[in-house]
Amino acid sequence: MVEQLTLLVLVVAVATGLVTATVSALLVHSRRIAFFRYFLANILLFNLLVLTGLVFRYADLPQRGQETSLEPTFLLVLLAVMAPLKLAWLYAFAAMCLVLPGEDPPTRFHRRFLTVAVPFLLAWVVLLFVGTVFDGPAFVQDVLIGMEMAVIGGAAASCVYLIVRAAASPAGSRRASLRIFGGLHLAVFAVMLASLGLGWLRGGVQTSHQVLFNSIFLVVYNVLPLAWIFRFQPLGRIADAGTLDRYGITTREREIIELICAGKTNREIADELCISEATVKDHNYNVFRKTGVRNRVELASLFREPRPVKRGGVE
């Protein structure tokens, strides 16, 4: 019963990841392309890992009408594929934690990551091969758990970095959003690390209930980014694009208008977009000049999407 429930939860996790990637691509109007590129790569790679893990976990079953399971070579190939996937996911997540506070991932970050990741991957392959050749299933299990803990530990360290960097942001919604993003993901990774550590102490064997527990956290991981986007990212509460084009509104000016319509102050807009308050005021002046409005209230009335009116003229 638990095995079937775990499989169902894993399928739900993958479906949730696809929904998160699709909905976020439709909703996020932020033009910080670097952040969004790493964000989507993080979600898609993570769910590709879950899919590969599904195959790895459930493919090694007796084939119908046969007593032998699938060849061990097939499973070794899956393991070999999962290793670079895990490192690619870690790279995407770590890069996203760099970009979110307004930093572009420097070339030094790329080089340092490759300097650590390539030897780590080669050592992992050698250890896995040695354990397989000498028929040491316990040793292979330790190698697999070590890989998992190293990757998730790296993601947890990225969350800590994001939380620390958030302190450098001015107080407001920007700082809160960074801390919440890092804190929630750090909590998920901490639980996963504790579960993996418990499995390692038990000789690499995880109980069926423990596997189910981990699968539920995969769903949670996929839901967190979508919930964060709904709460903290501009979702385009303004009128259609035709109105914007008519006034010659630029992409950055659209972001400013969205946040003004959401009731943000100049300071909050500066925090949200990682620009100075003086730059926000310059954009405000340009928008006022293009549209002919005199203040923020008139601007919001011009661009805010009208609410539906009920019969009788009462909202």
C-alpha positions as CSV (number, residue, x, y, z in Angstrom):
1,M,0.0,0.0,0.0
2,V,2.8,2.4,1.0
3,E,4.7,1.6,-2.2
4,Q,1.7,2.4,-4.4
5,L,1.1,5.6,-2.5
6,T,4.7,6.6,-2.9
7,L,4.5,6.1,-6.6
8,L,1.4,8.2,-6.8
9,V,3.0,11.0,-4.8
10,L,6.1,11.0,-7.1
11,V,3.8,11.3,-10.1
12,V,2.1,14.2,-8.5
13,A,5.5,15.8,-7.7
14,V,6.4,15.6,-11.4
15,A,3.0,17.0,-12.5
16,T,3.3,19.8,-9.9
17,G,6.7,20.7,-11.3
18,L,5.4,20.9,-14.8
19,V,2.5,23.1,-13.6
20,T,4.9,25.3,-11.7
21,A,7.2,25.8,-14.7
22,T,4.3,26.5,-17.1
23,V,2.3,28.8,-14.8
24,S,5.4,30.8,-13.7
25,A,6.4,31.3,-17.3
26,L,2.9,32.7,-18.0
27,L,2.7,34.9,-14.8
28,V,6.2,36.3,-14.3
29,H,6.4,39.7,-16.0
30,S,9.7,40.5,-14.4
31,R,12.4,41.3,-17.1
32,R,15.3,40.1,-15.0
33,I,16.0,37.5,-17.6
34,A,19.0,36.0,-15.8
35,F,16.9,35.2,-12.7
36,F,14.1,33.6,-14.7
37,R,16.4,31.5,-16.8
38,Y,18.0,29.9,-13.8
39,F,14.7,29.6,-12.1
40,L,13.2,27.6,-15.0
41,A,16.4,25.5,-15.4
42,N,16.2,24.7,-11.6
43,I,12.5,23.5,-11.8
44,L,12.9,21.5,-15.0
45,L,16.2,19.8,-14.0
46,F,14.8,19.0,-10.6
47,N,11.8,17.2,-12.1
48,L,13.9,15.5,-14.7
49,L,15.8,14.1,-11.8
50,V,12.6,12.9,-10.2
51,L,11.6,11.2,-13.4
52,T,15.0,9.5,-13.7
53,G,14.7,8.4,-10.1
54,L,11.3,6.9,-10.8
55,V,12.8,4.8,-13.6
56,F,15.7,3.8,-11.3
57,R,13.4,2.9,-8.4
58,Y,10.7,1.0,-10.3
59,A,12.5,-0.4,-13.3
60,D,14.4,-3.0,-11.4
61,L,11.4,-5.2,-11.0
62,P,10.9,-8.8,-12.4
63,Q,9.6,-8.5,-16.0
64,R,6.3,-10.1,-16.8
65,G,6.7,-13.8,-17.3
66,Q,10.4,-13.8,-16.2
67,E,12.2,-14.3,-13.0
68,T,15.2,-12.1,-13.7
69,S,15.1,-8.3,-13.3
70,L,16.4,-5.8,-15.7
71,E,20.2,-5.9,-16.4
72,P,22.3,-4.1,-13.8
73,T,24.0,-2.3,-16.7
74,F,20.8,-0.4,-17.4
75,L,20.6,0.8,-13.8
76,L,24.3,1.8,-13.9
77,V,23.6,3.9,-17.0
78,L,20.8,5.6,-15.1
79,L,23.1,6.3,-12.2
80,A,25.7,7.7,-14.6
81,V,23.0,10.0,-16.1
82,M,21.7,11.2,-12.7
83,A,25.1,12.3,-11.5
84,P,25.7,15.2,-14.0
85,L,21.9,16.0,-13.8
86,K,22.3,16.5,-10.0
87,L,25.3,18.8,-10.5
88,A,23.5,20.7,-13.2
89,W,20.5,21.2,-10.9
90,L,22.8,22.4,-8.1
91,Y,24.5,24.8,-10.5
92,A,21.1,26.3,-11.6
93,F,19.9,26.6,-8.0
94,A,23.2,28.2,-6.7
95,A,23.3,30.6,-9.7
96,M,19.7,31.6,-9.0
97,C,20.6,32.3,-5.3
98,L,23.3,34.6,-6.7
99,V,21.1,36.4,-9.2
100,L,18.1,37.0,-6.8
101,P,19.9,39.6,-4.6
102,G,20.8,41.5,-7.8
103,E,24.2,39.9,-8.6
104,D,25.1,38.5,-11.9
105,P,26.8,35.1,-11.6
106,P,30.5,36.1,-12.2
107,T,32.8,34.2,-14.4
108,R,34.7,33.3,-11.2
109,F,31.6,31.4,-10.0
110,H,31.4,29.3,-13.2
111,R,35.1,28.4,-12.9
112,R,35.0,27.6,-9.2
113,F,31.9,25.4,-9.7
114,L,33.6,23.5,-12.6
115,T,36.8,23.2,-10.6
116,V,34.9,21.4,-7.8
117,A,32.2,19.6,-9.8
118,V,34.4,17.9,-12.4
119,P,36.8,16.1,-10.0
120,F,33.8,15.3,-7.7
121,L,32.0,13.7,-10.7
122,L,35.0,11.7,-11.8
123,A,35.7,10.5,-8.2
124,W,32.0,9.5,-7.9
125,V,32.1,7.5,-11.1
126,V,35.3,5.7,-10.1
127,L,33.9,4.8,-6.7
128,L,30.7,3.5,-8.2
129,F,32.6,1.4,-10.7
130,V,34.9,0.0,-8.0
131,G,31.9,-0.9,-5.8
132,T,30.1,-2.6,-8.8
133,V,33.1,-4.6,-10.0
134,F,33.9,-5.9,-6.5
135,D,30.2,-6.6,-5.8
136,G,29.9,-4.3,-2.8
137,P,26.3,-3.2,-2.7
138,A,26.7,-1.6,0.7
139,F,29.7,0.4,-0.6
140,V,27.7,1.5,-3.7
141,Q,24.8,2.5,-1.4
142,D,27.2,4.7,0.6
143,V,28.5,6.3,-2.5
144,L,25.0,7.1,-3.7
145,I,23.9,8.6,-0.4
146,G,27.2,10.6,-0.2
147,M,26.4,12.1,-3.6
148,E,22.9,13.0,-2.5
149,M,24.0,14.6,0.7
150,A,26.8,16.6,-1.1
151,V,24.4,18.0,-3.7
152,I,21.6,18.9,-1.2
153,G,24.2,20.3,1.2
154,G,25.5,22.5,-1.6
155,A,21.9,23.7,-2.2
156,A,21.4,24.4,1.5
157,A,24.6,26.4,1.6
158,S,23.3,28.5,-1.4
159,C,20.2,29.2,0.6
160,V,22.3,30.4,3.6
161,Y,24.2,32.7,1.2
162,L,20.9,34.1,-0.1
163,I,19.6,34.8,3.4
164,V,22.9,36.5,4.3
165,R,22.9,38.6,1.1
166,A,19.3,39.6,1.8
167,A,20.5,41.6,4.8
168,A,22.3,43.9,2.4
169,S,19.0,44.9,0.8
170,P,17.1,47.9,2.2
171,A,14.3,46.9,4.6
172,G,11.0,46.2,2.8
173,S,9.3,43.7,0.6
174,R,12.5,42.9,-1.3
175,R,14.4,41.8,1.8
176,A,11.5,39.8,3.1
177,S,11.0,38.0,-0.2
178,L,14.7,36.9,-0.4
179,R,14.7,35.7,3.2
180,I,11.4,33.8,2.7
181,F,12.7,32.2,-0.5
182,G,15.9,31.1,1.1
183,G,14.4,30.1,4.5
184,L,11.7,27.9,3.1
185,H,14.0,26.1,0.7
186,L,16.6,25.7,3.5
187,A,14.0,24.1,5.7
188,V,13.1,21.6,2.9
189,F,16.8,20.8,2.3
190,A,17.4,20.3,6.0
191,V,14.6,17.8,6.3
192,M,16.0,15.9,3.2
193,L,19.5,15.9,4.6
194,A,18.2,14.5,8.0
195,S,16.3,11.8,6.2
196,L,19.3,10.8,4.1
197,G,21.5,10.8,7.2
198,L,19.1,8.6,9.0
199,G,19.1,6.2,6.1
200,W,22.9,6.1,6.0
201,L,23.0,5.3,9.8
202,R,20.7,2.4,9.1
203,G,23.1,1.0,6.6
204,G,21.8,2.8,3.5
205,V,18.3,1.4,3.9
206,Q,15.3,3.7,4.0
207,T,12.0,2.4,5.2
208,S,9.0,2.6,2.9
209,H,7.5,5.3,5.1
210,Q,10.7,7.3,4.9
211,V,10.7,7.1,1.1
212,L,7.0,8.3,1.1
213,F,8.0,11.2,3.5
214,N,10.8,12.3,1.1
215,S,8.4,12.1,-1.9
216,I,6.0,14.4,-0.2
217,F,8.8,16.9,0.2
218,L,9.5,16.7,-3.5
219,V,5.9,18.0,-4.0
220,V,6.6,20.8,-1.4
221,Y,9.7,21.8,-3.2
222,N,7.8,22.2,-6.5
223,V,5.0,24.2,-4.8
224,L,7.3,26.7,-3.0
225,P,8.6,28.7,-6.0
226,L,5.1,29.1,-7.5
227,A,3.7,30.3,-4.1
228,W,6.6,32.7,-3.8
229,I,6.0,34.1,-7.3
230,F,2.3,34.6,-6.5
231,R,3.2,36.5,-3.3
232,F,6.2,38.5,-4.3
233,Q,6.5,39.0,-8.1
234,P,4.5,41.5,-10.2
235,L,1.7,39.6,-11.9
236,G,0.6,42.3,-14.4
237,R,-2.4,44.0,-12.9
238,I,-2.5,46.6,-15.6
239,A,-4.4,47.1,-18.8
240,D,-3.7,45.4,-22.1
241,A,-0.5,45.8,-24.1
242,G,-2.2,48.0,-26.7
243,T,-2.6,50.8,-24.2
244,L,1.1,50.6,-23.3
245,D,2.1,50.6,-27.0
246,R,0.0,53.6,-27.7
247,Y,2.0,55.7,-25.2
248,G,5.4,54.2,-26.2
249,I,5.9,52.6,-22.8
250,T,9.2,50.7,-22.5
251,T,9.7,47.3,-20.7
252,R,11.2,48.9,-17.6
253,E,8.5,51.6,-17.5
254,R,5.9,48.8,-17.6
255,E,7.4,47.3,-14.5
256,I,7.3,50.7,-12.8
257,I,3.6,51.1,-13.8
258,E,2.7,47.6,-12.5
259,L,4.2,48.4,-9.1
260,I,2.6,51.8,-8.9
261,C,-0.7,50.2,-9.7
262,A,0.0,47.7,-6.9
263,G,0.4,50.6,-4.5
264,K,4.2,50.5,-4.1
265,T,6.2,53.5,-3.0
266,N,9.3,54.7,-4.8
267,R,11.5,53.1,-2.2
268,E,9.6,49.8,-2.4
269,I,9.9,49.9,-6.2
270,A,13.6,50.5,-6.0
271,D,14.0,47.5,-3.6
272,E,11.9,45.3,-5.9
273,L,13.8,46.1,-9.1
274,C,17.2,46.4,-7.5
275,I,17.7,50.0,-8.8
276,S,18.2,53.3,-7.0
277,E,15.3,55.5,-5.9
278,A,16.6,58.3,-8.1
279,T,16.3,56.0,-11.1
280,V,12.7,55.2,-10.2
281,K,11.9,58.9,-10.0
282,D,13.4,59.4,-13.5
283,H,11.2,56.6,-14.9
284,N,8.2,58.2,-13.2
285,Y,8.9,61.5,-14.8
286,N,9.2,59.9,-18.3
287,V,6.0,57.9,-17.8
288,F,4.1,61.0,-16.6
289,R,5.4,63.0,-19.6
290,K,4.5,60.3,-22.1
291,T,1.0,59.8,-20.7
292,G,0.1,63.3,-19.8
293,V,-0.9,62.5,-16.2
294,R,-0.1,64.7,-13.3
295,N,0.4,62.2,-10.4
296,R,0.4,58.5,-9.5
297,V,-3.3,58.3,-8.8
298,E,-4.1,59.4,-12.4
299,L,-1.5,57.0,-13.7
300,A,-3.0,54.1,-11.8
301,S,-6.5,55.1,-13.0
302,L,-5.3,55.2,-16.6
303,F,-3.6,51.8,-16.6
304,R,-5.2,49.7,-13.9
305,E,-7.3,46.9,-15.3
306,P,-11.0,47.7,-14.7
307,R,-12.9,45.5,-12.2
308,P,-16.0,43.7,-13.3
309,V,-19.2,45.6,-12.5
310,K,-22.3,43.8,-11.4
311,R,-25.8,44.5,-12.6
312,G,-27.2,47.7,-11.2
313,G,-23.9,49.4,-11.2
314,V,-22.8,47.9,-7.9
315,E,-19.4,46.1,-7.7
